[in-house]
Amino acid sequence: MSIKTIIFPVRDPAAAGALYRAVLGVEPYVDEPYYVGFRVGDQEIGLDPNGHHHGMTGPVGYCHVDDVRAILHTAVAAGWHTRQDAKDVGAGRLAAVVEDLNGNVLGLLQR
């Protein structure tokens, strides 16, 4: 398991997309009002214009997992707190977010 996706909350996806294009040197594979996504190698960089509305205060790294609900259950049993329960984020993908005892967040993404 590794962190393969990092989502940044943004207020202006068009302006943020232009900034990330310049730095990453690639065009987004998706450029929609609800999400701008870049792939650099096997790393995904996502810009979420709704992130602030969902409580994101900064970037969230997502581990790709086979079963979000099972890993979420294991994480909570180990002492993590659920910040976002497993939900469909589109195209059949499920995502959840957990928070450790220090307020650090980690996302779980099932493709």
Order of alpha helices (4+ residues) and beta strands (2+ residues): beta-alpha-beta-beta-beta-beta-alpha-beta-beta-beta
